[in-house]
């Protein structure tokens, strides 16, 4: 929290996650601190929600298909 709070005042933060904000308290343990963290991170933020299949997952499936054909 302290790092993000300090950084929030100095410049940009780029953060990626696969968890929705409502799951963050489960990770950080303290709901109030998590709420404050989310507040700072989302203040003046551009949030990009990306849905769909992961390109890594797609590559893994393609690799498995190639290996299966070779065997």
Secondary structure, DSSP 8 states (H G I E B T S, - for coil): -HHHHHHHHHS------SS-GGGHHHHHS-HHHHHHHHHHHHTT-------S--HHHHHHHHHHHHHHHH-
